[in-house]
Amino acid sequence: MKVLNLYHSTTGNTARVAETINKAVRELGHEIDAVKVSKDLEADLLSYDVIFAGSGVYQWLPGKPMIEFITRIRKHYVDAGEIIPCAPRRKGRKAIIYCTYGGAHTGVNEAIPAVKFMGQLFDHLGIEVVDEWYVVGEYHPEKYRAFSTTGRLGDITGRPNEHDLREVAEKVTGILRV
């Protein structure tokens, strides 16, 4: 199985989740291309069986580099005729969309738009989005630290923690064994 883990991380929270995904995939004996989104990234999404795509959440959306990548790659696939009305499913192709978020104001509701935004690219390509993961992550930089202890989610200092990352690894195993 050919697997891609495409992610953006500003603070390191999403990178920790991405590293956990990479390790779990390798332990199951699969190849994985782990790619941090960059300005000039080109990726052939249609050459993968399973794609993990993740970002931190910034004002209800993925990070700017992820938004720019999705916008650019979507245009590429539209121009190539790969995105068509009714988005017929591509047999055997799956995507898992994940994010890290702090949810200081409204909890997980702050993260849902970011995951839905990222997932639409894959759905429009006919790649089935089989799961969405919302992983709590503490706030960075220092000027936002108070949100890690006073927000709606309570004290989220140190997250994602080992328990959070173990859950991610278990989910990876469950999805790839199916």
C-alpha positions in Angstrom: 0.0 0.0 0.0 1.3 3.4 -0.9 0.6 6.0 1.7 1.1 9.8 1.8 1.1 11.9 5.0 0.7 15.6 3.9 0.7 18.1 6.7 1.4 21.7 7.8 2.6 22.5 11.3 3.5 25.9 12.6 3.9 25.1 16.3 5.0 21.5 16.3 1.7 20.1 17.5 0.6 18.8 14.1 4.2 17.6 13.4 4.0 15.4 16.5 0.8 13.8 15.2 2.3 13.4 11.7 5.3 11.6 13.2 3.1 9.3 15.1 1.2 8.5 11.9 4.4 7.9 10.0 5.7 5.5 12.7 2.5 3.5 12.9 2.3 3.1 9.1 5.9 1.9 8.9 5.3 -0.5 11.8 2.5 -2.1 9.7 5.0 -2.6 6.9 3.7 0.0 4.5 5.7 2.7 2.6 4.9 6.3 3.6 5.9 9.6 2.0 5.8 12.2 4.8 5.6 15.7 3.3 5.4 19.0 5.1 3.5 21.4 2.9 5.7 24.1 1.4 5.1 26.9 -1.1 6.3 25.1 -4.1 5.1 21.6 -3.2 3.9 19.5 -6.1 2.3 16.2 -5.3 0.5 13.5 -7.4 -2.3 12.7 -4.9 -3.8 10.2 -7.3 -0.8 7.9 -7.1 -1.5 7.0 -3.4 -3.8 4.4 -1.9 -4.2 6.2 1.4 -3.6 9.9 2.2 -3.4 11.4 5.6 -3.8 15.2 5.5 -3.5 17.5 8.5 -2.9 21.0 9.8 -3.2 23.1 12.9 -6.3 25.2 13.1 -5.9 29.0 12.7 -9.1 31.1 12.9 -11.2 28.1 12.0 -9.2 27.1 9.0 -6.0 25.2 8.2 -2.7 27.0 8.1 -2.1 29.4 5.2 0.4 27.1 3.5 -2.1 24.3 3.5 -4.9 26.5 2.1 -2.5 27.7 -0.6 -1.5 24.2 -1.5 -5.1 23.0 -1.7 -6.1 26.0 -3.8 -3.2 25.4 -6.2 -3.5 21.6 -6.5 -7.3 21.9 -6.9 -6.8 24.2 -9.9 -4.3 21.7 -11.3 -6.7 18.8 -11.0 -9.6 20.9 -12.4 -7.5 21.9 -15.4 -6.5 18.2 -15.9 -10.1 17.1 -15.9 -9.7 15.0 -12.8 -12.3 17.0 -10.8 -15.7 16.5 -12.4 -19.3 16.8 -11.4 -20.6 14.2 -9.0 -17.1 13.2 -8.0 -17.2 9.5 -8.8 -15.3 7.4 -6.3 -11.9 6.1 -7.1 -11.9 2.5 -6.0 -9.6 1.7 -3.2 -8.5 5.4 -2.5 -9.0 6.7 1.0 -8.2 9.9 2.9 -8.0 10.6 6.6 -8.1 14.3 7.5 -6.7 15.5 10.9 -6.0 18.6 12.8 -4.6 19.9 16.0 -6.6 22.6 17.8 -7.0 24.4 21.1 -10.6 25.3 21.0 -10.4 28.1 23.6 -13.7 29.7 22.7 -16.0 27.0 21.3 -14.2 23.7 21.7 -14.0 21.3 18.7 -16.5 23.5 16.8 -13.5 25.8 16.0 -11.7 22.9 14.3 -14.5 21.4 12.2 -14.4 24.0 9.4 -10.6 23.4 8.9 -11.1 19.6 8.6 -14.1 20.0 6.3 -12.1 22.5 4.1 -9.2 20.1 3.7 -11.5 17.1 3.1 -13.3 18.7 0.2 -10.2 18.5 -2.1 -10.1 14.7 -1.6 -13.9 14.3 -1.9 -13.9 16.3 -5.2 -11.1 14.0 -6.5 -13.3 11.0 -5.7 -11.1 9.9 -2.8 -13.3 8.7 0.0 -12.7 10.5 3.3 -13.0 7.6 5.8 -12.3 9.5 9.0 -11.7 12.9 10.5 -9.5 13.3 13.6 -9.5 16.3 16.0 -6.5 16.2 18.3 -6.2 18.7 21.1 -3.0 20.8 21.1 -1.7 23.4 23.4 -1.3 27.0 22.4 2.0 28.5 21.2 3.6 31.1 21.3 3.9 32.5 24.8 1.4 35.3 24.2 -1.4 32.7 23.7 -0.4 30.4 26.6 -3.3 31.5 28.8 -5.6 29.9 26.3 -4.0 26.6 27.2 -5.4 26.8 30.7 -8.4 29.1 30.6 -10.3 28.0 27.5 -13.4 25.9 27.0 -11.3 22.6 27.0 -9.7 23.3 30.4 -6.0 22.8 30.9 -4.6 21.5 27.6 -0.9 22.2 28.5 1.4 19.6 27.0 -1.1 18.3 24.5 -1.0 16.4 22.3 0.3 14.1 25.0 1.3 10.4 25.0 -2.4 9.3 25.4 -3.5 11.5 22.4 -0.7 10.1 20.3 -1.4 6.5 21.3 -5.0 7.0 20.2 -3.7 8.3 16.8 -1.5 5.3 16.4 -4.4 3.0 17.2 -6.6 4.7 14.7 -3.9 4.4 12.0 -3.7 0.6 12.8 -7.4 0.2 12.7 -7.8 2.0 9.3 -4.9 0.3 7.6 -5.8 -3.2 8.7 -9.3 -2.9 7.3 
